[in-house]
Amino acid sequence: MSETAAASTPLLPEYDVVVVGSGGGALTGAALAAKAGLRTLVLERTPLIGGTSAYSGGACWLPGTEVQQRAGLPDSTEGARAYLAAVLEKPDQDRVEALLAQAPRLVSALEADPLMEFEWIPFSEYYDAPGRVPMGRSIQPKAIRRDELDPRVGAILRPPVERDRAGRPGRSTLSGGQALIGRLAAMVLRDGGTIAVGHDVSGFGRDESGRVTTVLATGPDGPVEVRATRGILVAAGGFEGSPERRSLHGTPGRAEWSMAPRGTNTGDVIDAAAAIGAATDWSGEGWFCPGLLQPDGSGTFTLGFRSGLMVDQTGQRYGNECLPYDRFGRVMAAAPERTPSWFVFDSSEGGRLPAIAMPEGDPAEHLAAGTWVQADTIEELAVAAGLDPVVLTATVERFNGFAATGVDEDFGRGTDEYDTFFASAGSPNKALVPVAQGPFHAAQFVLSDLGTKGGLVTDASGRVLDEGGDPLPGLYAASNSTASVFGSAYPGPGAPLGAAMAFASLAVEDMLR
């Protein structure tokens, strides 16, 4: 749909709250605002809602809630505080404390609504640090059937990534990020909110007192100007889709390798806020991951390597392939010769990639495009991949020796809980499986990301600050449109979504004061 959607009437000239973006953070803010009785408008640039959140597994790193208590987990706000203290470098402690205090309140408020229900999912956190919860503390919305929601939601909900990129519709049962976006959007509509797709926000206006009150956008029928009496919440993603902004801010990777939906998250809204005085911070870089290179030049988020090994252009390993994806992505980014890399694996899984790639693609199409190569021997595989046969053979033999002893003497693969979370076949180390069954395969990998994490500077209430450190009245921000509360770290599954939701809800609370 390329018209105003989920609304039976044209846009009003004025609302209480205007939300820019439609991901998990944006819709959390919109749902809470609408539930509080505020006239709420959501503006989405594309014809579909959900952004990268709709592609995600829906994990939310929101510690210390009733959901973890119901699951009997040894989780607490205090434990999460200790964990972040060990993981984060030079954090803004006021924002950290705001996140920790808000997480249980937010989940309670959302679960009080019949449209929202969370559950714990086992998924290991990303650092071996004090306060870590065994098998993780992340939660996610329970799956729900599409026909249980307002049909207007299904009409504009972005499909899962593997279907969206192929131009296919979504599934009948919504799970993960689909369930999160679907449930939140249904809450917005039920409580009288408006979701308008196809509206590209280009600027903001301030009144004579300096308060940010106006959103400028282009809709299907041309330019529109909407006023917000309580506040404007910017939660429109980062700048990962803009090659120019990535280059300007020194962000590793490429726009075509990012997981953001095509045509989204180009940073225009961040720059529009900066144009009226908002402060920015680009130091967080991105939420990185190894990306399986596709025949069309895109990259796809990959995690959970069960076997195989990653080598650079010299044919040598350079890290623990079973590291959490952001941590391995940062290892990839540390040296130019590591991109593209080659992931070498055997036929023990029938020629399929021994990992979770979203989407993986058709092996035959990969082979035809040269993004994968195949050979009967490691030496022949090296030649096909343009690698030194002697070096690659020695690398594989050394790795297979580690698999036999169960000890990765080079990078310690299999020594952490996360390393073995997806593995099961290796012995004596589950994460170390020999590359021994021909024919052999190699797949090209690039540095992908789940979004950038630099942008508008905000305080503990989600208020956007100016260059002097003072709030810009009326303007709030959350999600990847902001400089991340986690800095360059990625604490655990759902950290981007959890923080986006928490600070969006804090922004709405401030608007209600």
Secondary structure, 3 states (H helix, E strand, C coil): CCCCCCCCCCCCCEEEEEEECCCHHHHHHHHHHHHCCCCEEEECCCCCECHHHHHCCCCECCCCCHHHHHCCCCCCHHHHHHHHHHHCCCCCHHHHHHHHHHHHHHHHHHHCCCCCCEEECCCCCCCCCCCCCCCCCCEEECCEEHHHCCHHHHHHECCCHHHHCCCCCCCCEECHHHHHHHHHHHHHHHCCCEEECCCEEEEEEECCCCCEEEEEEEECCEEEEEEEEEEEEECCCCCCCCHHHHHHCCCCCCHHHECCCCCCCCCHHHHHHHCCCECEECCCCEEEEEEEECCCCCEEEEECCCCCEEECCCCCCCCCCCCCHHHHHHHHHCCHHHCCEEEEECCCCCCCCCCEEECCCCHHHHHHHCCEEEECCHHHHHHHHCCCHHHHHHHHHHHHHHHHHCCCCCCCCCCCCCCCCCCCCCCCCCCCCCCCCCCEEEEEEEEEEEEECCEECECCCCEEEECCCCEEEEEEECHHHECCCCCCCCCCCCHHHHHHHHHHHHHHHHHHC
